[in-house]
Amino acid sequence: MARRRFAESLGLIILGSTILAFGVYNFYYLNNITEGGVLGLLLLLKNLFNIEPSIANIIIDGGLLLIGYRFFGKKFFIYSLIASLSFSGLYRIFEAIGPLVPQSNSMLLSTILAGLTVGIGVGIIVKAGCAAGGDDALALVISKTTSLHVGQVYLLTDIIVLLLSLLYLSVFDVFYSLIAVTISGKVIDFIYYRVNTKTDNGNVLGAISK
């Protein structure tokens, strides 16, 4: 039973990471759309300093997930680390392959697809019982140790990263990025709610940290 659950979780993590990496490269990076949190920071580092997201993601997520480990336990950390490494490897593969989606003349369509792919990818990873990235772990830790709600932490980090993104993006691009962030957040919330209804205590973290 334990092996079966692990195999199911691993399958969800790989599936979610594939969709996430596909969306970040084909819709976000190639259309100058950014995200909040670590994803937005990775794109910022790529565009300003040409630091490969696959490398930066391991370093940043690794540090933040170690913080999450202290609060949520070994299982959460291991699953989240697998998700982080999967995303990094798959992003590098998609980057090596090159664009797989014809570039659309509609920025709005690209923005919607960007938000949907990231939302679905992250949502599936959350369903597997872990954090999609270090920013998820950080938000949960800050929420646990302060009076801020998780949503408030996400909003704060998203605003900071998007403002920094003005260093390489136009106000027009950041506007569309805000749309993408909103869409991905709604999709993640929807999937997260469905996950919560299937746990014994109504809390994903409570279920995976046991």
C-alpha positions in Angstrom: 0.0 0.0 0.0 2.8 2.4 0.9 4.6 1.7 -2.3 1.5 2.2 -4.3 0.8 5.6 -2.7 4.4 6.6 -3.3 4.2 5.6 -7.0 0.9 7.5 -7.4 2.4 10.6 -5.7 5.6 10.3 -7.9 3.5 10.0 -11.0 1.5 13.2 -10.1 4.7 15.1 -9.3 6.2 14.2 -12.7 3.0 15.0 -14.5 2.6 18.3 -12.7 6.3 19.2 -13.2 6.0 18.5 -16.9 3.0 20.8 -17.4 4.6 23.4 -15.2 8.0 23.4 -17.1 6.2 23.3 -20.5 4.1 26.3 -19.5 6.9 28.4 -18.0 9.1 28.0 -21.0 6.6 28.1 -23.9 4.2 30.6 -22.6 5.9 32.7 -19.9 9.5 33.0 -21.0 8.9 33.2 -24.8 6.2 35.8 -24.4 7.9 38.0 -21.8 5.3 37.0 -19.2 6.4 36.6 -15.7 5.1 35.1 -12.4 5.3 36.0 -8.8 7.3 34.1 -6.2 10.3 31.8 -7.2 9.0 31.3 -10.8 9.1 35.0 -11.4 12.4 35.3 -9.7 13.9 32.6 -12.0 12.7 34.4 -15.1 14.1 37.7 -13.6 17.5 36.1 -13.1 17.4 34.5 -16.6 16.6 37.8 -18.3 18.9 40.1 -16.3 21.9 37.9 -15.7 21.3 34.9 -18.0 21.3 32.5 -15.1 19.8 29.2 -16.1 16.4 28.6 -14.3 17.2 24.9 -14.0 20.3 25.8 -11.9 18.9 28.8 -10.0 15.7 26.8 -9.1 17.7 24.1 -7.4 19.7 26.6 -5.3 16.7 28.8 -4.3 14.2 26.0 -3.8 16.8 23.9 -1.9 17.3 26.6 0.7 13.6 27.4 1.1 12.6 23.7 1.3 15.1 23.2 4.1 13.1 25.8 6.0 9.9 23.9 5.2 11.5 20.7 6.4 11.9 22.1 9.9 8.2 22.9 10.2 6.5 20.2 8.1 8.6 17.1 8.3 10.6 14.7 6.2 7.9 13.4 3.8 7.0 17.0 2.8 10.6 17.8 2.2 11.4 14.7 0.1 8.3 15.0 -2.1 8.9 18.8 -2.6 12.6 18.2 -3.4 11.5 15.6 -6.1 9.1 18.2 -7.5 11.8 20.9 -7.6 14.4 18.6 -9.3 11.8 17.3 -11.7 10.9 20.9 -12.8 14.5 21.9 -13.2 15.3 18.9 -15.4 12.2 19.1 -17.5 12.6 22.9 -18.0 16.1 22.3 -19.3 14.7 19.6 -21.7 12.0 21.9 -23.1 14.6 24.7 -23.4 16.9 22.4 -25.4 14.0 21.3 -27.6 12.9 24.8 -28.3 9.4 26.3 -28.8 6.7 23.6 -29.1 3.8 26.0 -29.5 3.4 28.3 -32.5 3.7 31.9 -31.3 0.3 33.6 -31.2 -0.4 37.1 -32.2 -2.8 37.3 -29.3 -1.0 38.3 -26.1 -4.2 37.7 -24.2 -4.4 34.1 -25.4 -0.8 33.5 -24.5 -1.5 35.0 -21.1 -4.5 32.8 -20.5 -2.6 29.7 -21.5 0.4 30.7 -19.3 -1.9 31.0 -16.3 -3.7 27.8 -17.0 -0.6 25.6 -17.5 1.2 26.9 -14.4 -2.0 26.7 -12.3 -2.7 23.1 -13.4 0.9 22.1 -13.0 1.3 23.5 -9.5 -2.2 22.2 -8.6 -1.3 18.7 -9.5 2.0 18.8 -7.6 0.1 20.1 -4.5 -2.4 17.2 -5.0 0.6 14.8 -4.7 1.2 16.1 -1.2 4.1 18.6 -1.5 5.0 22.1 -2.4 5.6 23.0 -6.0 8.4 25.3 -5.1 10.3 26.9 -2.3 8.0 29.9 -2.2 5.1 27.6 -1.3 7.1 26.3 1.7 8.2 29.8 2.6 4.6 31.1 2.5 3.4 28.3 4.7 6.2 28.9 7.2 5.6 32.7 7.4 1.9 32.1 7.7 2.6 29.7 10.6 5.0 32.0 12.4 3.2 35.3 11.9 -0.3 36.7 11.8 -0.3 36.8 8.0 -2.5 34.5 6.0 -1.0 32.3 3.2 -2.8 34.4 0.6 -1.4 37.6 2.0 2.2 36.2 1.9 1.7 35.1 -1.8 0.3 38.5 -2.7 3.2 40.3 -1.1 5.9 38.2 -2.7 4.1 38.4 -6.1 4.0 42.2 -6.0 7.7 42.5 -5.1 8.8 40.2 -7.9 6.5 41.8 -10.5 7.8 45.3 -9.5 11.4 44.0 -9.9 10.4 42.6 -13.3 9.9 46.1 -14.5 13.7 46.2 -14.8 13.4 44.1 -18.0 9.7 44.1 -18.8 7.4 47.0 -19.9 4.4 48.1 -17.9 2.3 46.4 -20.6 4.1 43.1 -20.1 3.7 43.3 -16.3 0.0 44.0 -16.8 -0.5 40.8 -18.6 1.7 39.0 -16.0 -0.8 40.1 -13.4 -3.6 38.5 -15.4 -1.6 35.3 -15.7 -0.8 35.3 -11.9 -4.5 35.8 -11.2 -5.5 32.9 -13.4 -2.9 30.5 -12.1 -3.9 31.4 -8.5 -7.5 30.7 -9.2 -6.7 27.3 -10.8 -4.4 26.4 -7.9 -7.1 27.3 -5.4 -9.6 25.2 -7.2 -7.4 22.1 -7.2 -6.2 22.8 -3.7 -9.8 22.8 -2.5 -10.5 19.5 -4.2 -7.4 18.0 -2.4 -8.6 19.3 1.0 -11.9 17.6 0.6 -10.2 14.3 0.2 -8.0 14.5 3.3 -9.1 13.2 6.7 -8.4 16.4 8.5 -9.2 18.9 5.7 -5.6 20.0 5.6 -3.0 18.9 3.0 -0.1 19.7 5.1 -1.5 17.8 8.0 -1.9 14.8 5.8 1.6 14.8 4.3 3.6 15.7 7.4 2.4 12.6 9.4 
